[in-house]
Every structure is written in structure tokens, then in C-alpha cells.
Amino acid sequence: MEEKKSNAGQGLGIAGLVLGIIALIISFIPCLGIWALVPGIVAIVLSFIALSQANKANASKGLIIAALIVSILATIIAGVWGYVIKKSYSSVKSAVEMMDTKSMEELSNSLKPFEGGQAVSDADFDKFITNYEKFISDAAKLKEKAKNNDLTAAAAFIPVGLKFAEIAMKLESARPNLTPDQVKKLDDLNNKFSKEMEDLKK
């Protein structure tokens, strides 16, 4: 009489295989692939339990091994997505930190005395020049990263480019109200960063 083969672990093996396939499908979706970690890890746990049960009962292990392979593959791909997303976040954070929001706000505030067609005091002008010089320097570094195919730097540069255009317009309209000494300081700064400013306009 032929001995009946045990089905031990087959139920969990099927569950692991189904979850593994779902995880594998999710893992190939750009940006969302990291979410495959959840079903992938659950599928690995179920597959290991099923394999343990099958070993003890000397049952068939083919389906269980297939579930384990698919689950591990899906989890690895999801892990790669996690690494890519983490690196991208670090790069974006670095680009944003390069153009500090506080310094951008200080620059905007220091531009206010230039509005309304009034003369600008030397104290206000010097404060603006200090903030403007830092802005140009930081913006030039960010533009250089963007030119080297850094997509996160390119995205972070968009509001910087708009701010630069706004400053240029305000300075041009305020120039007739500046003293000769203030005009000289502004021209000296423009000459100092002429190459960087030309790049920023492109």
C-alpha cells in the first residue's frame, strides 16, 4: 500500500507564494516599490514556517521553496528602493540646506527699503549687500550641482532663479535712488560675481 504524502506546510506555502507574488509586483512600481517590504517580509516568515512544517513531516517542499525565493527577491528589490529613496532625500535635504530658508527670508526683508522709490540708508544698504553676496554664492553652488545633472539641485534651484530675477528687477528700479557710493558697492559686487551671475541668468 502506497504511503499517503503529508500536506504539512502547503497552506502556509501557498499564502507565502501569493504574498510573495504581490510583493514582487509592487516592488517594480517606481517610488512605491519600498512598500513591497511589508508583504515581502510577511511572505518570508510564512514560507520559513511552512518549510519547517514540511521538513518535520517529510512533505513536499517545491511550492514552499518557490514562495521563499519569490518573497526574498521582492524584499531585496524593495530594499533597493528604500536605499534609493533615502539617498534622494539626503540629496534634496542637502540642496535645500545649501539655500537656507532663513537667509532667503532675511534677503527678502533687506530688499524692502529699496521699494517705494525712496533713498536707502547706508545701514540698510550694507545689510542688503551682505545678504545678497551670500545668496549669490549659495545660488552659484546650487546651479553648479544642477549643471552636473543633479536633478534634486535642479528642482531646488527653480525658486532660487525666480528670487534672483525679482532682486534684479528691484535693484534696477531702485538704482536712481542710490548714492554714488552705494552704486559703486553694488557694481563691485556684480563684478566680483559676474561669471556666477551670468550662469544664474541662463
C-alpha positions as CSV (number, residue, x, y, z in Angstrom):
1,M,0.0,0.0,0.0
2,E,1.4,3.4,-1.0
3,E,2.0,5.8,1.8
4,K,-0.1,9.0,1.7
5,K,2.2,12.0,1.4
6,S,1.7,14.7,4.0
7,N,0.4,18.2,3.1
8,A,2.1,19.8,6.0
9,G,3.1,23.4,5.4
10,Q,1.3,23.6,2.0
11,G,-1.3,26.1,3.2
12,L,1.2,28.5,4.6
13,G,3.4,27.9,1.5
14,I,0.5,28.9,-0.8
15,A,-0.1,32.0,1.4
16,G,3.6,32.9,1.2
17,L,3.7,32.4,-2.5
18,V,0.6,34.6,-3.1
19,L,2.0,37.4,-0.8
20,G,5.5,37.0,-2.4
21,I,4.0,37.5,-5.9
22,I,2.0,40.6,-4.7
23,A,5.2,41.9,-3.1
24,L,7.2,41.3,-6.3
25,I,4.6,43.1,-8.4
26,I,4.6,46.1,-6.0
27,S,8.4,46.1,-5.9
28,F,8.6,47.0,-9.6
29,I,6.4,50.1,-9.2
30,P,8.7,53.2,-9.2
31,C,8.8,55.1,-5.9
32,L,6.1,52.8,-4.4
33,G,8.3,49.7,-4.6
34,I,9.5,50.2,-1.0
35,W,6.0,49.2,0.3
36,A,6.7,45.7,-1.0
37,L,8.8,45.3,2.2
38,V,5.6,44.6,4.2
39,P,4.1,41.7,2.2
40,G,7.6,40.5,1.3
41,I,8.7,40.1,4.9
42,V,5.4,38.5,5.9
43,A,5.7,36.1,3.0
44,I,9.3,35.2,4.0
45,V,8.1,34.5,7.6
46,L,5.2,32.3,6.4
47,S,7.4,30.5,3.9
48,F,10.0,29.7,6.6
49,I,7.3,28.4,9.0
50,A,5.9,26.3,6.1
51,L,9.3,24.9,5.3
52,S,9.8,24.0,8.9
53,Q,6.5,22.1,9.0
54,A,7.2,20.4,5.7
55,N,10.7,19.2,6.9
56,K,9.2,17.8,10.1
57,A,6.5,15.9,8.2
58,N,8.8,15.0,5.3
59,A,6.3,16.7,3.0
60,S,6.7,18.2,-0.5
61,K,8.8,21.4,-0.4
62,G,8.8,22.6,-4.0
63,L,6.0,25.2,-3.7
64,I,7.3,26.4,-0.4
65,I,10.9,26.9,-1.8
66,A,9.3,28.8,-4.8
67,A,7.4,31.0,-2.3
68,L,10.6,31.7,-0.3
69,I,12.6,32.6,-3.5
70,V,9.9,35.0,-4.8
71,S,9.5,36.6,-1.4
72,I,13.2,37.2,-0.9
73,L,13.6,38.6,-4.4
74,A,10.7,41.0,-3.8
75,T,12.1,42.1,-0.4
76,I,15.5,42.7,-1.9
77,I,14.1,44.9,-4.7
78,A,12.0,46.8,-2.1
79,G,15.1,47.3,0.0
80,V,16.9,48.8,-3.1
81,W,14.1,51.2,-3.5
82,G,14.4,52.2,0.2
83,Y,18.1,52.9,-0.3
84,V,17.5,55.0,-3.5
85,I,14.7,57.0,-1.7
86,K,17.0,57.6,1.3
87,K,19.8,58.8,-1.0
88,S,17.4,61.0,-2.9
89,Y,16.1,62.5,0.3
90,S,19.6,63.2,1.6
91,S,20.4,64.9,-1.7
92,V,17.3,67.1,-1.6
93,K,17.9,68.0,2.0
94,S,21.5,68.9,1.2
95,A,20.3,71.1,-1.7
96,V,17.7,72.8,0.4
97,E,20.2,73.4,3.2
98,M,22.5,75.0,0.7
99,M,19.8,77.7,0.1
100,D,18.9,78.2,3.8
101,T,15.3,79.4,4.0
102,K,16.2,81.8,6.9
103,S,18.8,83.5,4.8
104,M,16.3,83.8,1.9
105,E,13.8,85.4,4.2
106,E,16.5,87.8,5.5
107,L,17.3,88.7,1.9
108,S,13.7,89.5,1.2
109,N,13.4,91.6,4.3
110,S,16.6,93.5,3.4
111,L,15.1,94.3,0.0
112,K,12.1,96.2,1.4
113,P,13.9,99.6,1.8
114,F,14.5,99.5,-2.0
115,E,10.8,99.6,-2.6
116,G,8.7,102.8,-2.9
117,G,11.2,104.9,-4.7
118,Q,12.8,106.2,-1.6
119,A,16.5,106.7,-0.7
120,V,18.1,103.7,1.0
121,S,20.2,104.3,4.2
122,D,23.8,103.1,4.3
123,A,23.0,100.7,7.1
124,D,20.1,99.1,5.2
125,F,22.1,99.0,2.0
126,D,25.1,97.3,3.7
127,K,22.7,94.8,5.3
128,F,21.3,94.0,1.9
129,I,24.8,93.7,0.3
130,T,25.8,91.1,2.9
131,N,22.7,89.0,2.4
132,Y,22.9,89.4,-1.4
133,E,26.5,88.3,-1.5
134,K,25.7,85.1,0.5
135,F,22.7,84.5,-1.8
136,I,24.7,84.7,-5.0
137,S,27.4,82.5,-3.6
138,D,25.0,79.8,-2.4
139,A,22.9,80.0,-5.6
140,A,26.0,79.6,-7.8
141,K,27.0,76.4,-5.9
142,L,23.5,75.1,-6.4
143,K,23.5,75.9,-10.1
144,E,26.8,74.1,-10.5
145,K,25.3,71.0,-9.0
146,A,22.2,71.3,-11.2
147,K,24.5,71.6,-14.3
148,N,26.2,68.3,-13.3
149,N,22.8,66.5,-13.8
150,D,21.8,66.6,-10.1
151,L,18.0,66.6,-10.6
152,T,17.3,67.4,-6.9
153,A,19.6,70.5,-7.2
154,A,17.8,71.5,-10.4
155,A,14.4,71.3,-8.7
156,A,15.7,73.2,-5.7
157,F,17.1,75.9,-8.0
158,I,13.7,76.9,-9.5
159,P,12.6,79.2,-6.6
160,V,16.1,80.5,-6.4
161,G,16.1,81.5,-10.0
162,L,12.8,83.3,-9.5
163,K,14.1,85.1,-6.5
164,F,17.2,86.2,-8.4
165,A,15.0,87.7,-11.2
166,E,12.9,89.5,-8.6
167,I,16.1,91.0,-7.0
168,A,17.5,92.1,-10.3
169,M,14.2,94.0,-11.2
170,K,14.0,95.7,-7.8
171,L,17.6,96.8,-7.9
172,E,17.3,98.2,-11.4
173,S,14.2,100.3,-10.4
174,A,15.9,101.4,-7.2
175,R,19.3,102.3,-8.8
176,P,18.4,106.0,-9.5
177,N,17.7,106.5,-5.7
178,L,21.1,105.0,-4.6
179,T,24.0,107.2,-3.7
180,P,27.2,107.1,-5.8
181,D,28.9,105.1,-3.0
182,Q,26.1,102.6,-2.9
183,V,26.1,102.2,-6.7
184,K,29.8,101.6,-6.6
185,K,29.4,98.9,-3.9
186,L,26.7,97.2,-5.9
187,D,28.7,97.4,-9.1
188,D,31.8,96.0,-7.3
189,L,29.7,93.0,-6.1
190,N,28.3,92.4,-9.6
191,N,31.8,92.5,-11.0
192,K,33.1,90.1,-8.3
193,F,30.4,87.6,-9.1
194,S,30.0,88.4,-12.8
195,K,30.6,84.9,-14.0
196,E,28.3,83.3,-11.4
197,M,25.6,85.8,-12.1
198,E,25.8,85.2,-15.8
199,D,25.3,81.5,-15.1
200,L,22.3,82.2,-12.8
201,K,20.6,84.1,-15.7
202,K,20.8,81.1,-18.0
